[in-house]
Amino acid sequence: MQRIPVQLITGFLGAGKTTFLNHLIQERPDERLFVIENEVGKINVDCELVMNGEEDIAGLTAGCLCCSLHDELLDALEQVSARREEFDRLVIETTGVADPTSIIQTFLGNRMVERVFELQQVICLADAAYVEENLNATDEARRQLVSADVVLLNKCDTVSPTEVDRLVQTLKGIHPTATILCGDHGVFPTDKIFEVRPFHDERTSQMTAEAPTGSHRHNDITTFTLSFDRPFRLDTLANELVRLARLYRHQVYRIKGIIAVNNTPTRVVIQSVRDSFVLTDGPPWGPDSERISQIVFIGKDVKKQSIEKLLSRHLIK
């Protein structure tokens, strides 16, 4: 049975999430959408701002889906599942202060949810005028950015073209495997956004391979890629990664990549989801492929040499 595709829209306060959602609705008039709109306050103002079309809108208020409204999210998903023949797509807009990692975990770590829904893209809106200020000031903005598969740099008309170019390079330095698109007034190419499937096709290995191997630092956000030319022992590596994610859950924002496993013909895709890890089968290694593992780490003052030393213990000698 075909699963319901899901897009998760996140981004800091005022980045233009609802404006983009309305653009998405306009761009896809033939799709039947179910929209879950989250608002921290008791009155869901954003629900009133979403276009009134064929879509159904469920407003979840007085809390965040990432914490206090987790059970309400599961209830809403059950509602959508029961009416699955009526909808083509589920779109969730989080609050501006949400940590999306626990919402992602619901879709990747809950088997009942995963059977019905396929989280295809995490989309983060970023305000060109304030994105750096927000990243410097708040942990929520950092987690929103590094959890995204697609970063939409919005309101680019409010800064100069030179500044837009600089911001794109800054965002790539922080999150080298994200697709970054620029636009104004929430208008972005939805077809191009929906094509980004970093954990389901050949783009995964290419995306990871293109990530910078050196360290990049933006304020206290550290990004680096580790490469290994020997295969790993999957069982011990998985235990080590889970331990790392739990031990450094407040420092490690994101881990993802491709690993080569001994006697395994396919790539293994890894990504951290809050304090746990998700391992999935990737595309097969080609006959002439170099079986090189590449893992991207993004976090707060994460030490590259220490992490590399820990992971090297699990290589096949």
C-alpha positions in Angstrom: 0.0 0.0 0.0 1.4 3.4 -1.1 2.4 5.6 1.8 1.2 9.2 2.2 4.0 11.6 1.4 4.8 14.2 4.1 6.5 17.6 4.0 7.5 19.2 7.3 7.9 23.0 7.2 10.0 24.6 9.9 11.9 27.8 10.4 12.4 30.5 13.0 9.8 33.1 13.9 8.9 35.4 11.0 10.8 33.4 8.4 7.7 33.1 6.1 6.5 29.6 6.7 2.7 30.2 6.3 3.4 32.4 3.2 5.3 29.5 1.7 2.6 27.1 2.6 0.0 29.2 0.8 2.3 29.3 -2.2 2.6 25.5 -2.1 -1.2 25.2 -2.0 -1.5 27.5 -5.0 1.2 25.6 -7.0 -0.4 22.2 -6.5 -4.2 22.8 -7.1 -4.8 19.2 -8.3 -3.4 17.7 -5.0 -5.6 17.0 -2.0 -3.7 18.2 1.0 -4.2 17.7 4.7 -2.5 20.4 6.6 -1.5 20.3 10.3 -0.9 23.8 11.6 0.8 24.2 15.0 0.6 27.4 17.0 2.2 27.9 20.5 -0.7 30.2 21.6 -4.2 29.1 22.5 -5.6 30.9 19.4 -4.2 29.5 16.1 -3.9 32.7 14.1 -1.9 30.9 11.3 -4.9 28.6 10.6 -6.8 31.7 9.6 -4.0 32.8 7.3 -3.9 29.5 5.3 -5.8 29.6 2.0 -9.2 28.2 2.0 -9.1 25.6 -0.8 -9.7 21.9 -1.1 -7.3 21.1 1.7 -8.3 20.1 5.2 -6.6 21.9 8.1 -6.1 20.7 11.6 -5.0 23.3 14.1 -3.0 22.2 17.1 -2.6 25.0 19.7 -1.2 25.9 23.1 2.0 24.0 22.7 4.6 22.5 20.3 4.3 19.3 18.4 7.9 18.6 19.4 7.1 18.3 23.1 3.7 19.0 24.8 1.5 18.2 21.8 3.2 14.9 20.7 0.1 12.8 21.6 -2.1 15.3 19.7 0.2 14.8 16.7 -0.3 11.1 16.8 -4.0 11.6 17.1 -4.0 13.8 14.0 -1.9 11.3 12.1 -4.4 8.6 13.0 -7.2 10.8 11.7 -5.3 11.3 8.4 -4.6 7.5 8.2 -8.3 6.7 8.6 -9.1 9.0 5.7 -6.0 8.1 3.6 -8.0 7.6 0.4 -9.1 11.3 0.6 -5.7 12.9 0.6 -2.6 12.9 -1.6 -0.2 14.6 0.8 0.3 15.7 4.4 1.9 19.0 5.1 2.9 20.0 8.7 3.9 23.5 9.6 5.6 23.8 13.0 5.8 26.7 15.4 8.7 29.1 14.9 10.4 27.9 18.1 10.0 24.1 17.5 12.8 21.6 17.6 11.9 19.5 14.6 14.1 16.5 15.5 11.5 14.9 17.8 8.8 15.3 15.1 11.2 13.7 12.6 11.7 10.9 15.1 7.9 10.2 15.1 8.0 9.5 11.4 11.3 7.6 11.3 11.3 5.8 14.7 7.6 4.8 15.1 6.9 1.8 13.0 3.2 2.2 13.0 3.6 5.8 11.7 6.2 4.7 9.1 3.9 2.1 7.6 1.4 4.8 6.6 3.5 7.9 6.1 6.7 8.7 4.3 8.6 11.8 5.5 10.0 13.0 2.2 11.4 16.5 2.9 12.1 18.6 6.0 11.9 22.2 4.7 13.4 25.1 6.6 12.5 28.7 5.9 15.2 31.3 6.7 14.8 35.0 6.7 17.8 36.5 4.7 17.9 39.6 6.9 17.9 37.8 10.2 19.1 34.3 9.7 22.6 34.8 11.1 21.3 36.7 14.1 18.9 33.9 14.9 21.6 31.2 14.4 23.9 33.1 16.8 21.2 33.6 19.4 19.1 30.5 19.6 19.6 26.7 19.7 16.1 26.2 18.1 17.1 28.1 14.9 20.3 26.0 14.6 18.4 22.7 15.0 15.8 23.8 12.5 18.5 24.6 10.0 20.6 21.4 10.3 17.5 19.1 10.4 16.4 20.3 7.0 16.8 18.6 3.7 15.9 21.9 1.9 16.7 25.4 3.2 14.6 28.1 1.6 16.4 31.5 2.0 13.4 33.8 2.0 13.1 37.6 1.7 16.2 37.9 -0.4 14.8 41.2 -1.8 15.6 42.7 1.6 19.4 42.3 1.2 21.8 42.9 -1.6 22.7 40.2 -4.1 26.3 40.1 -2.7 24.8 39.5 0.7 22.6 36.7 -0.6 25.7 35.0 -2.1 27.5 35.3 1.1 24.6 33.9 3.1 24.3 30.9 0.8 28.0 30.1 1.3 27.6 30.5 5.1 24.6 28.2 5.1 26.4 25.7 3.0 29.3 25.8 5.4 27.0 25.0 8.3 24.9 22.4 6.5 26.9 21.2 3.5 24.4 18.5 2.4 21.3 20.6 2.3 19.8 21.9 -0.9 19.6 25.7 -0.6 17.2 27.8 -2.7 16.7 31.5 -2.7 13.4 33.4 -3.1 11.2 36.3 -2.1 7.7 36.4 -0.5 7.6 32.7 0.1 7.8 31.8 -3.7 10.0 28.8 -4.4 9.8 26.0 -7.1 7.8 23.3 -5.3 8.6 20.7 -8.0 12.3 21.2 -7.4 11.8 21.0 -3.6 9.9 17.7 -3.8 12.7 16.2 -6.0 15.1 16.4 -3.0 15.2 12.9 -1.6 18.6 12.7 0.2 18.1 9.4 1.9 16.4 7.4 -0.8 18.4 7.5 -4.0 21.8 7.9 -5.6 22.0 11.5 -4.6 22.8 10.5 -1.1 26.3 9.3 -1.9 27.0 12.2 -4.2 25.6 14.7 -1.7 27.8 13.3 1.1 30.9 13.0 -1.2 30.6 16.7 -2.1 30.5 17.8 1.6 33.7 19.6 2.7 36.2 17.3 4.5 37.7 20.0 6.6 36.0 21.7 9.6 33.8 24.8 9.2 32.8 26.9 12.1 30.1 29.5 12.3 30.0 31.1 15.8 30.0 27.9 17.9 28.4 25.6 15.2 31.0 23.1 13.9 30.6 21.1 10.7 33.0 18.5 9.4 33.0 15.3 7.3 34.9 12.1 8.2 36.0 9.7 5.5 37.1 6.1 5.9 38.4 3.8 3.2 37.9 0.6 5.1 34.5 -1.0 5.8 32.9 -0.9 9.3 31.5 -3.6 11.6 27.9 -2.5 11.6 26.9 -3.9 15.0 29.6 -2.2 17.0 29.5 1.0 15.0 25.7 1.3 15.6 26.2 0.9 19.3 28.9 3.6 19.3 26.8 6.0 17.3 23.8 5.6 19.6 26.1 6.1 22.6 27.5 9.3 21.0 24.0 10.6 20.2 22.8 10.1 23.8 25.9 11.3 25.5 26.2 14.5 23.3 22.5 15.1 22.6 22.8 18.8 23.5 25.9 19.2 21.3 25.4 17.0 18.3 22.7 18.6 16.1 22.9 16.3 13.1 24.8 13.3 11.9 24.2 11.7 8.5 26.1 9.9 5.8 26.9 6.8 3.9 28.9 3.9 5.3 30.4 0.8 3.8 29.8 -2.3 5.8 31.8 -5.5 5.5 30.2 -8.1 3.2 27.2 -5.8 2.4 26.5 -5.0 -1.3 24.5 -1.8 -0.6 25.4 1.4 1.0 24.1 1.9 4.5 22.5 5.3 5.1 22.8 6.7 8.7 21.2 9.7 10.3 20.7 10.9 13.8 17.2 11.7 15.1 17.5 13.4 18.4 19.2 10.9 20.7 18.8 7.9 18.5 20.0 6.6 15.1 18.1 5.4 12.1 19.9 3.0 9.7 18.4 2.3 6.2 19.6 0.5 3.1 20.9 2.8 0.4 21.6 2.1 -3.3 24.0 -0.7 -4.2 27.7 -0.2 -4.6 28.6 -0.2 -8.3 31.2 -2.7 -9.5 33.8 0.1 -9.9 32.7 2.2 -6.9 35.2 3.1 -4.2 33.6 1.9 -1.0 34.4 5.0 1.1 32.3 5.9 4.1 31.6 9.6 4.6 29.8 10.9 7.7 28.8 14.5 8.2 28.7 15.9 11.8 27.1 19.2 12.7 27.0 20.4 16.3 28.1 22.8 19.0 31.8 22.6 19.7 32.0 19.0 18.5 35.7 17.8 18.4 36.5 16.2 15.1 39.6 14.3 16.2 37.8 12.7 19.2 34.9 11.6 17.1 37.2 10.2 14.4 39.2 8.2 16.9 36.1 6.7 18.4 34.7 5.6 15.0 38.0 4.2 13.8 37.8 1.5 16.4 35.0 -0.1 14.5 36.8 -0.4 11.1 37.7 -3.8 9.7 41.4 -4.3 9.9 
